[in-house]
């Protein structure tokens, strides 16, 4: 195989004004790092995907650094383990000293854990599920409160019935649960305090850009150091190794897809010249690059995310067939690009990739463009994807940390006491997951597994289900601008090489007006027609997920292509 170095990818020009923030210092990265302290389930999913399953190639990290999120996930887990072990230890001591009486409090704790499992913020969750979760939660709280009330009553009865020596012997196991609950509340408060400290220190907005001073990056684990280097090589590489079931993993939701085919008829009175895929792309690219230019009257300091529009070329290769993750042919990108750009494609595919990172990389619009000419037909594929904003609770991390730092001692104590009923089950779950992860590392279950594409993206996993109306408007603005320039470039290339453009223009107009709609291609379920919708079994969406706000967006029918697909070209 011929190998060449990876070519320099086009970066956004920024004549005047601030430069775009690098991915490792972006606001999206900072909020995802905060999220691993806030949500243990999210933290464990990050660790499982990026740390345990080391055979999986990382998903493309658009506008953020997955390695830094992993670093903080591991750091947050270490801190969580210490406090969880302390809480479980307190419960064990309490059960032994009270001759098992304290175990009664495990019943409401289990009820509260069950209520948390039932609870869902999904607006599509059934009313019965939500009502059951509320009922179980209140039942657990009432039972816990009843046990707390019963303790002083029992103390009063003991004092009235026993002599002084017996009182001393009986009060110790009776009052001990109250003291232990106080200690558990202190542990919960200190654990939350560590989150507030991190948000005020290495995750503070004014300090996050200094990655060298981030203590999470200085972890000494050889495994982490090795995987961090591997992730940073893969996550922004133009050669994308994918899993066949999710080729665009990491890019977000498919949105307003165009796939159209037009016959390349000679224009009247003209002799057509050969038109390759590369020529069409080279005609489209300068038109897209011109979107970076601000209006002449606005001056160079005007703020617009299109100023930092990124354009590069990428090639998708299936991960299947590699013997080791280290064998991924990133140095052969030039070879694959030159071969794939003229292919009809099946498994290996070349795209021109256009990316806009809006809202401090919280709203990422990526448009994949592919041109193919075969048999006097021109195929145009425009495949936009939208990454939703980071979850709202992650975006509120600074507000939560500020409230923890500035709230009164009474408010802090009240919050900590409220954590006591469910702290036991949560702590046991944290320890069990840590033991399971440790066993998987000890047995090297995934170390020698065959390489695989990414199963999920930690950015997608930490995304909200919808954006605001302002964000919807920005998505439409970015896409309208980009799609218009793509259509104009293809039409120009056809015209300059002596081909008719009328049919192409008409099809673009029809697609833009929603003349043909496919609601979803997932699970091979299609709906064709202006108002058609399709659903397939349990995966049937109750609303169109292609839009950041759940609204309807048109797309067009898919047509299959063919071509070579080997790693070696």
C-alpha positions, -999 to +999 in steps of 0.1 A: +000+000+000+013+035-009+013+057+021+014+095+023+012+119+052-022+133+061-026+165+042-033+198+059-070+202+063-087+235+055-091+256+085-114+286+088-100+319+078-104+346+104-091+380+092-095+400+124-117+391+153-113+362+178-100+329+166-121+297+171-114+278+204-095+245+200-116+214+208-099+205+240-108+240+254-143+243+240-173+251+261-188+217+250-158+199+264-160+218+297-197+210+302-192+173+294-164+172+319-187+188+344-214+162+335-193+133+346-193+146+381-231+153+380-243+120+365-227+087+376-246+068+348-232+091+321-197+088+337-199+050+336-210+050+300-180+072+291-156+049+309-171+018+293-169+031+258-135+049+259-116+030+286-129-006+289-137-013+253-103-004+241-109-024+209-134+003+198-122+031+177-134+064+191-162+083+173-153+115+155-153+143+182-168+173+165-159+204+185-148+187+217-120+164+231-132+130+242-099+122+258-103+151+283-139+140+291-125+105+298-098+120+321-124+137+342-147+107+342-119+086+357-111+113+383-147+116+392-150+079+396-120+077+419-136+104+442-170+087+440-155+054+451-139+069+482-171+084+494-193+055+484-170+031+503-173+054+534-211+054+532-213+016+528-188+012+556-210+033+579-240+012+571-221-020+579-209-006+612-244+005+620-260-028+612-235-047+634-237-023+664-276-022+663-278-060+659-294-056+625-320-030+635-305-004+611-312-028+582-348-017+585-339+015+568-327-004+537-364-010+527-372+027+520-338+031+504-346+003+479-380+019+472-363+052+465-338+035+442-367+018+424-384+052+420-352+067+405-351+038+380-387+044+370-383+082+367-379+096+332-376+131+319-387+119+284-419+138+276-430+106+257-428+085+288-462+070+298-483+087+325-486+054+343-448+052+346-445+087+359-474+082+384-458+050+397-424+066+401-440+094+422-460+070+443-430+048+451-409+078+459-434+092+484-439+057+499-401+054+504-398+089+520-428+083+543-414+050+554-380+065+561-396+094+580-417+069+600-387+050+611-369+082+622-399+092+642-401+058+658-366+060+672-371+088+698-404+071+708-385+039+714-360+059+734-387+073+756-402+039+763-368+025+771-360+053+796-394+048+813-390+010+817-354+004+825-330+012+853-298+033+848-275+005+837-301-009+813-307+025+798-270+029+790-269-005+773-301+001+753-296+037+743-264+031+724-279+008+697-310+030+696-292+063+691-264+050+669-285+052+637-291+089+641-254+095+645-246+073+615-272+091+594-255+124+603-221+109+592-237+097+559-251+132+553-216+147+559-201+122+533-228+132+507-222+169+514-184+165+510-188+145+478-210+173+463-185+198+476-158+182+455-179+189+424-182+225+434-145+227+439-137+213+405-161+238+389-143+266+407-108+253+399-098+233+368-133+234+352-138+272+357-144+290+324-113+312+328-090+283+337-102+254+315-081+264+285-049+257+305-049+220+300-014+216+314-026+225+348-056+202+348-050+175+375-071+150+356-047+151+327-018+141+349-032+107+359-003+082+360-022+051+348-003+036+319-036+024+304-051+059+305-019+074+290-020+049+261-057+053+254-056+091+257-029+092+229-049+067+208-081+088+212-064+120+202-050+104+171-084+091+160-110+116+171-102+143+146-086+122+118-100+127+083-100+089+079-131+077+098-133+040+107-169+032+114-193+005+125-216-006+097-248-001+118-239+035+126-216+050+100-222+086+111-218+080+148-207+111+165-223+135+140-257+137+157-291+133+140-296+131+102-314+162+091-329+173+058-311+148+036-307+154-001-300+125-025-308+132-061-298+120-096-300+138-129-291+128-164-261+146-179-276+157-212-255+179-235-266+215-236-280+226-270-253+236-294-224+226-271-200+196-270-198+184-234-164+179-218-155+151-193-167+159-158-152+141-129-163+140-093-131+159-083-139+187-107-174+192-093-161+192-057-134+217-066-161+239-080-183+237-049-155+242-024-146+279-032-183+288-030-185+273+004-154+290+016-168+324+006-194+320+033-167+330+057-165+365+044-185+391+064-205+419+046-182+447+034-201+473+054-200+453+087-162+453+091-139+424+100-150+421+137-186+411+129-197+380+149-211+351+129-203+314+132-200+311+095-168+331+098-152+299+112-169+275+089-146+244+085-142+225+053-122+194+048-124+160+031-129+127+049-131+091+039-152+065+057-137+030+060-153+000+078-134-010+109-140-047+101-110-064+087-083-048+109-062-071+130-053-045+156-066-010+165-031+003+159-032-009+123-057+017+113-043+033+081-044+069+091-011+076+072-027+063+040-055+090+040-042+105+008-043+072-009-078+064+001-090+100-007-077+099-042-091+065-049-125+069-031-133+103-046-141+088-080-158+056-067-195+048-067-190+036-032-205+011-009-184+006+022-156+031+015-170+065+009-155+099+003-172+131+015-165+168+014-173+177+051-186+212+060-189+220+097-203+249+117-198+249+155-224+273+169-233+283+204-197+277+217-197+242+200-230+233+218-248+232+185-228+215+157-241+214+121-221+190+098-229+186+062-214+157+042-213+162+005-207+135-021-207+137-059-207+107-083-209+106-120-216+073-136-233+062-169-242+098-179-259+103-145-248+127-118-256+117-082-255+143-055-257+133-018-260+161+008-262+145+043-265+171+071-263+161+107-270+181+138-255+176+172-280+189+198-268+211+226-253+196+257-278+184+283-295+212+303-283+198+337-248+199+324-252+234+311-264+244+346-232+230+362-218+265+370-252+276+385-253+245+406-217+249+418-223+286+426-254+277+446-235+251+466-207+275+474-229+304+484-258+287+501-262+289+539-250+261+562-286+253+570-294+249+533-264+227+528-273+206+558-309+203+546-298+191+511-273+166+526-300+151+549-322+147+519-296+125+503-294+101+532-324+079+523-311+070+488-274+072+495-270+036+504-283+020+473-265+046+451-232+039+469-236+001+466-243+006+428-212+027+424-190+000+442-206-029+422-199-011+389-164-004+399-159-041+409-173-052+375-151-027+356-121-039+376-128-075+368-131-067+331-097-050+332-082-078+352-093-105+327-083-083+297-116-092+282-113-066+254-076-062+251-072-088+224-106-084+208-107-076+171-110-038+164-145-024+161-161+009+152-176+031+178-208+019+195-217+054+207-205+089+210-200+105+244-210+138+229-243+124+215-248+106+249-245+139+267-268+158+243-303+172+250-332+159+230-341+193+215-328+228+211-344+262+215-362+281+188-331+304+184-310+273+178-336+259+153-334+292+134-296+290+134-296+254+121-319+265+093-297+294+084-265+274+083-281+246+062-299+270+038-266+288+032-245+257+027-271+238+006-276+268-017-238+270-023-236+233-030-264+234-055-249+265-071-215+248-074-229+217-090-250+237-114-219+258-124-198+227-130-225+212-152-229+244-172-192+250-176-187+215-190-215+217-215-244+200-198-280+211-193-289+224-158-327+227-160-335+193-147-310+197-118-324+231-108-360+218-109-351+188-087-333+210-062-364+232-060-387+202-055-365+189-027-362+223-010-400+226-011-404+191+005-418+175-026-405+141-016-402+131+021-386+102+039-393+104+076-367+079+086-344+053+070-337+035+103-347-001+102-354+002+065-388+018+070-397+044+043-424+069+038-427+086+004-449+116-003-453+151+009-472+143+040-462+106+043-449+092+076-436+057+085-432+037+116-416+004+124-427-015+155-412-004+188-389+021+171-417+042+157-410+078+167-439+098+180-424+129+165-399+137+138-365+134+154-347+150+125-354+185+138-337+200+169-371+211+181-390+180+170-405+198+139-410+184+104-381+186+080-382+174+043-357+150+029-356+130-002-354+093-014-322+074-011-305+057-041-278+030-038-244+032-052-215+008-056-178+008-055-147-008-039-144-009-002-111-024+009-088-008+035-060-010+010-080+007-018 
